[in-house]
Amino acid sequence: MPTLLSDLTTLRLGGPAHRVITATTADELVQTVLTADNDRQPVLIVGGGSNLVVGDAGWAGLVVIVRTSGITIDTAGDSVRLTVAAGERWDDVVAMTVADGISGLAAMSGVPGLTGATPVQNVGAYGHEVGQTISGLTIYDRELAEVRHWTPAECGFGFRTSAFKHTDRYVVLDVTFDLVRSPLAGPVRYLELARRLDVDPEASVAQSELREAVLELRRSKGMLLDAADHDTWSVGSFFVNPFVPPELVPDGCPNWEVDGRVKLSAAWLIENAGFAKGFRLDGPVSVSTKHTLALTNRGGATTKELLELARVIRAGVQERFGITLRPEARLAGAEL
Ligand SMILES: Cc1cc2nc3c(=O)[nH]c(=O)nc-3n(C[C@H](O)[C@H](O)[C@H](O)COP(=O)(O)OP(=O)(O)OC[C@H]3O[C@@H](n4cnc5c(N)ncnc54)[C@H](O)[C@@H]3O)c2cc1C
């Protein structure tokens, strides 16, 4: 029986993989990719499959499942340097830091997937991004066939993007985070979270308190994986919050200034273009009933049906606001 990508993705969509290898060490990961490259086989790297939309025809090459492990911790005074293998589950790493009184990651609690994928789109939540604490990475550069150590400056971190997004050239082998030992998380800042915690946005709270509040908020939005909740059979946000020139900000649309540019709420655009929570076409796919940015598989759907829903929403937003939404997830063997 061929492995189905639907068994490897949180959307539970995607056809068969031609060939599958699970890599459990960094060496194995590098050698597997190198051999496939020499044989000119298309390679798809799969971590937790939580940001992947794979076509119904599947993947006609090699699927490499990353299952490497290992965490090293170096401490100097209050400084803690954590080097994490790509295959470690992200939320386990966050939970471990919170339990050990290491501050810096708690706001990103509950994000699905593996640590090696976090730099790819500079994973972020509740005002924090991994790029803020990453101090280095080990990567395999497929073009140069070389393992290299990269500084954060080389990674090009931006809002949900980096040098690793929109390219298959690099495989992340491990990620190093520079954190501090502290029972408190830094100032909450994110208003929705401060409200949930009932504190001033500039207040600091215990890390465990922050983690619990984040997990609760995420659960209420269907952003915490739960096999029993179809609202979480998604890739999280399907579309990225778009950047527009200031004169194109629609009246009433929540917006933020980021590096001199204006970022809009894609959820607001979708809702105000007429696609409410739970919106659906004929097939078993719908906008999540808890969050307009998540497109979900209600069970037994196809990628074709999901992408049709995405196209209808993208066209509706384009028609209403003249803004083109772009997908956040990696589309493999599929096109929007
Ligand atoms: C319910 C839900 C909530 C989410 N919430 C958030 C959120 O709050 N913030 C956020 O930023 N994202 C969020 N996401 C998206 C997703 O969880 C993240 O992007 C996550 O980092 C993807 O990790 P993964 O291991 O599942 O990657 P995968 O889906 O397996 O892969 C994603 C992409 O990264 C590549 N890749 C994976 N591992 C490596 C590696 N080691 N080296 C090089 N390339 C690699 C893959 O080839 C693919 O292109 C959410 C997703 C879901 C389903």
The ligand as a Gaussian input file, in Angstrom:
#p B3LYP/6-31G(d) Opt

LIG

0 1
 C       -4.300000      24.456000      13.500000
 C       -3.074000      25.173000      12.967000
 C       -2.635000      26.338000      13.568000
 C       -1.489000      27.006000      13.087000
 N       -1.090000      28.149000      13.706000
 C        0.020000      28.793000      13.272000
 C        0.470000      29.987000      13.910000
 O       -0.097000      30.439000      14.894000
 N        1.555000      30.599000      13.427000
 C        2.254000      30.114000      12.352000
 O        3.249000      30.737000      11.948000
 N        1.857000      28.983000      11.721000
 C        0.773000      28.308000      12.158000
 N        0.354000      27.165000      11.529000
 C        1.106000      26.667000      10.365000
 C        2.152000      25.573000      10.712000
 O        1.849000      24.954000      11.930000
 C        3.561000      26.126000      10.790000
 O        3.922000      26.726000       9.576000
 C        4.582000      25.027000      11.117000
 O        5.846000      25.592000      11.345000
 C        4.710000      23.981000      10.012000
 O        5.507000      22.922000      10.555000
 P        5.447000      21.481000       9.945000
 O        6.548000      20.678000      10.580000
 O        4.105000      20.915000      10.062000
 O        5.811000      21.769000       8.439000
 P        5.276000      20.995000       7.139000
 O        3.851000      21.301000       6.921000
 O        5.660000      19.570000       7.193000
 O        6.117000      21.740000       6.004000
 C        5.859000      23.085000       5.672000
 C        6.908000      23.569000       4.667000
 O        8.198000      23.568000       5.274000
 C        9.077000      22.662000       4.617000
 N        9.870000      21.994000       5.636000
 C        9.434000      21.249000       6.686000
 N       10.488000      20.861000       7.435000
 C       11.590000      21.374000       6.851000
 C       12.987000      21.318000       7.145000
 N       13.474000      20.654000       8.201000
 N       13.844000      21.980000       6.325000
 C       13.389000      22.668000       5.247000
 N       12.093000      22.744000       4.909000
 C       11.208000      22.104000       5.718000
 C        8.167000      21.700000       3.836000
 O        8.823000      21.128000       2.724000
 C        7.033000      22.638000       3.451000
 O        7.400000      23.400000       2.331000
 C       -0.775000      26.475000      11.984000
 C       -1.229000      25.282000      11.387000
 C       -2.361000      24.632000      11.876000
 C       -2.812000      23.356000      11.229000

